[in-house]
Amino acid sequence: MSSLAIRKLPHNAPQRAMRAVARRYAAAIERRGRQATTPQWLADVWRYNCASYVRMGRNWLMLHALSNSGWYVASHFAPDTLRGGYRLLAGVRESRLPVVFTVPEDLAADLERVGWKRLPSWAATIAGKLGLPAGKILLVPTGMMVAALTAAKRVDWRNLYASDEEWSGMYCACNRRKRTRGPAYTPNQKPIATIADVWPA
């Protein structure tokens, strides 16, 4: 499991593959009784912005970089199977990747069973003053508590969970493939000829 690493998607990653991952995320979150983001839209956001991820087989953990701190927040968990999802979470913890989970209480209990550690409540209070939404619990891999506490004090936690309108700016034209097509086609604007134009007088 030590071969796990944080990677970035290539520009314009395959649409079908990203939509399959987004559908797995939606299925997992709906099993928890929560509403999922539209898979097509979510897949396009990942593709156009070269999202970071950790992957083990068909199990994915999509990440959001926390400024320039070197830490990432787990934004979307897309397991193919329950066992594969638990293996991925345990693998990220064992690899000691700089990943933070910000989750509600029920999900925090599941992560603790796999070996993730809660940051103290005072760290969540500091992160709350820096923009972390209320009611979120911070969890980090075992053995990375000191580094995580240092990062939690310095990171801007605002816009971690944005609405669709706020994220629409992520469709940046600079990330899209640009095609050079030459001049635009413009048909001749000659007046329509009548019989009087060609008939000798």
C-alpha positions as CSV (number, residue, x, y, z in Angstrom):
1,M,0.0,0.0,0.0
2,S,3.0,2.3,0.2
3,S,2.8,2.9,-3.6
4,L,-0.1,5.3,-3.1
5,A,0.7,8.9,-4.0
6,I,-1.2,12.1,-4.7
7,R,-1.5,12.7,-8.4
8,K,-3.1,15.2,-10.7
9,L,-5.5,14.4,-13.6
10,P,-4.2,15.3,-17.0
11,H,-5.7,18.2,-18.9
12,N,-9.1,17.1,-20.3
13,A,-9.0,13.6,-18.7
14,P,-11.4,11.1,-20.4
15,Q,-14.9,12.2,-19.9
16,R,-16.4,8.7,-19.6
17,A,-13.9,7.7,-17.0
18,M,-14.5,10.8,-14.8
19,R,-18.2,10.4,-15.1
20,A,-18.0,6.8,-13.9
21,V,-16.0,8.0,-10.9
22,A,-18.5,10.7,-10.2
23,R,-21.4,8.2,-10.4
24,R,-19.6,6.0,-7.8
25,Y,-19.3,9.1,-5.5
26,A,-23.0,9.8,-6.0
27,A,-24.0,6.2,-5.2
28,A,-21.8,6.2,-2.0
29,I,-23.1,9.5,-0.7
30,E,-26.8,8.6,-1.4
31,R,-26.3,5.4,0.5
32,R,-25.6,7.7,3.5
33,G,-28.9,9.5,3.0
34,R,-27.3,12.7,1.7
35,Q,-27.8,14.6,-1.6
36,A,-25.1,14.2,-4.2
37,T,-23.7,16.7,-6.7
38,T,-24.7,16.1,-10.3
39,P,-22.2,13.5,-11.6
40,Q,-21.8,15.1,-15.1
41,W,-21.1,18.5,-13.6
42,L,-18.7,17.2,-11.0
43,A,-16.8,15.2,-13.6
44,D,-16.4,18.2,-15.8
45,V,-15.0,20.3,-12.8
46,W,-12.4,17.6,-12.1
47,R,-11.4,17.3,-15.8
48,Y,-11.1,21.0,-16.6
49,N,-9.2,21.8,-13.4
50,C,-6.9,18.9,-13.3
51,A,-8.0,17.8,-9.9
52,S,-5.7,15.9,-7.5
53,Y,-6.6,12.4,-6.4
54,V,-5.4,9.2,-4.7
55,R,-6.5,6.0,-6.4
56,M,-6.4,2.3,-5.6
57,G,-7.8,0.2,-8.4
58,R,-11.4,1.5,-9.1
59,N,-11.6,3.3,-5.7
60,W,-10.9,7.1,-5.8
61,L,-10.4,9.9,-3.3
62,M,-10.6,13.3,-5.0
63,L,-8.6,16.1,-3.3
64,H,-8.7,19.9,-3.0
65,A,-5.4,21.6,-2.3
66,L,-5.2,23.8,0.8
67,S,-3.5,27.0,-0.5
68,N,0.3,26.4,-0.8
69,S,0.5,24.4,2.5
70,G,1.2,21.1,0.9
71,W,-1.9,19.6,2.5
72,Y,-5.1,18.5,0.7
73,V,-8.7,18.2,1.8
74,A,-10.6,15.0,0.8
75,S,-13.4,16.5,-1.2
76,H,-15.1,13.4,-2.8
77,F,-14.8,9.7,-1.9
78,A,-15.8,7.4,-4.7
79,P,-15.4,3.7,-3.7
80,D,-16.2,1.0,-6.1
81,T,-16.8,-1.5,-3.3
82,L,-17.1,-1.1,0.5
83,R,-14.0,-3.2,1.1
84,G,-12.1,-1.4,-1.6
85,G,-13.0,2.0,0.0
86,Y,-11.8,0.9,3.4
87,R,-8.6,-0.4,1.9
88,L,-8.0,3.0,0.2
89,L,-8.6,4.9,3.4
90,A,-6.3,2.7,5.3
91,G,-3.7,2.9,2.5
92,V,-3.8,6.7,2.6
93,R,-3.3,6.6,6.3
94,E,-0.4,4.1,6.1
95,S,1.3,6.1,3.4
96,R,1.1,9.2,5.6
97,L,-0.1,11.3,2.8
98,P,-0.9,15.0,3.7
99,V,-4.7,14.6,3.5
100,V,-7.2,16.1,5.9
101,F,-10.8,15.0,6.2
102,T,-13.4,17.6,7.2
103,V,-16.5,15.6,7.9
104,P,-19.6,15.4,10.1
105,E,-19.7,13.2,13.3
106,D,-21.1,10.0,11.7
107,L,-18.4,9.9,9.0
108,A,-15.7,10.8,11.6
109,A,-16.6,7.7,13.6
110,D,-16.1,5.5,10.4
111,L,-12.7,7.1,9.7
112,E,-11.6,6.6,13.3
113,R,-12.3,2.9,12.9
114,V,-9.9,2.8,10.0
115,G,-7.2,4.5,12.1
116,W,-7.5,8.2,11.3
117,K,-7.0,10.6,14.3
118,R,-9.2,13.6,15.2
119,L,-7.5,17.0,15.6
120,P,-8.3,18.5,19.0
121,S,-11.4,20.7,19.3
122,W,-9.3,23.8,19.8
123,A,-7.7,23.2,16.4
124,A,-11.2,23.0,14.8
125,T,-12.1,26.2,16.6
126,I,-9.0,28.0,15.1
127,A,-9.9,26.6,11.7
128,G,-13.5,27.7,12.2
129,K,-12.2,31.3,12.8
130,L,-10.3,31.0,9.5
131,G,-13.4,29.9,7.6
132,L,-14.0,26.1,8.2
133,P,-17.8,25.5,8.3
134,A,-19.3,24.8,11.7
135,G,-20.0,21.2,12.7
136,K,-17.0,19.7,10.7
137,I,-14.5,17.5,12.4
138,L,-10.9,17.4,11.2
139,L,-9.2,14.1,10.9
140,V,-5.6,13.3,9.8
141,P,-3.4,10.2,9.3
142,T,-1.8,8.8,12.3
143,G,1.6,10.3,13.1
144,M,1.0,13.6,11.2
145,M,-0.8,15.4,14.0
146,V,1.9,18.1,14.6
147,A,2.3,18.9,10.9
148,A,-1.5,19.1,10.5
149,L,-1.9,21.4,13.5
150,T,0.6,23.8,12.1
151,A,-1.1,23.8,8.7
152,A,-4.6,24.2,10.3
153,K,-3.5,27.4,12.0
154,R,-2.2,29.0,8.7
155,V,-4.7,27.8,6.1
156,D,-7.6,29.9,4.7
157,W,-10.5,27.5,5.1
158,R,-13.1,29.6,3.3
159,N,-14.8,28.4,0.1
160,L,-14.0,24.8,0.9
161,Y,-17.6,23.8,0.2
162,A,-18.8,26.1,-2.5
163,S,-22.2,26.2,-4.1
164,D,-22.6,25.5,-7.9
165,E,-22.7,29.2,-8.7
166,E,-19.4,29.9,-6.9
167,W,-17.7,26.9,-8.6
168,S,-18.9,28.0,-12.0
169,G,-15.8,30.2,-12.2
170,M,-13.7,27.0,-12.2
171,Y,-14.6,26.5,-15.8
172,C,-11.6,28.6,-16.7
173,A,-11.2,29.3,-20.4
174,C,-7.4,29.0,-19.9
175,N,-7.7,25.3,-19.1
176,R,-9.8,24.4,-22.1
177,R,-8.2,23.1,-25.3
178,K,-7.8,26.0,-27.7
179,R,-8.1,25.3,-31.4
180,T,-6.7,27.5,-34.1
181,R,-9.2,27.5,-36.9
182,G,-8.2,30.3,-39.2
183,P,-10.5,33.1,-40.2
184,A,-14.2,32.7,-39.7
185,Y,-16.3,31.8,-42.8
186,T,-18.3,34.7,-44.2
187,P,-20.3,34.0,-47.3
188,N,-20.1,36.5,-50.2
189,Q,-22.5,39.4,-49.7
190,K,-23.1,40.1,-53.4
191,P,-26.6,41.1,-54.3
192,I,-28.8,38.5,-55.8
193,A,-28.6,38.6,-59.6
194,T,-31.8,39.1,-61.5
195,I,-32.4,38.3,-65.2
196,A,-32.0,42.0,-66.0
197,D,-28.4,41.8,-64.8
198,V,-27.4,39.1,-67.4
199,W,-29.8,39.8,-70.3
200,P,-28.4,42.0,-73.0
201,A,-30.3,45.2,-73.4
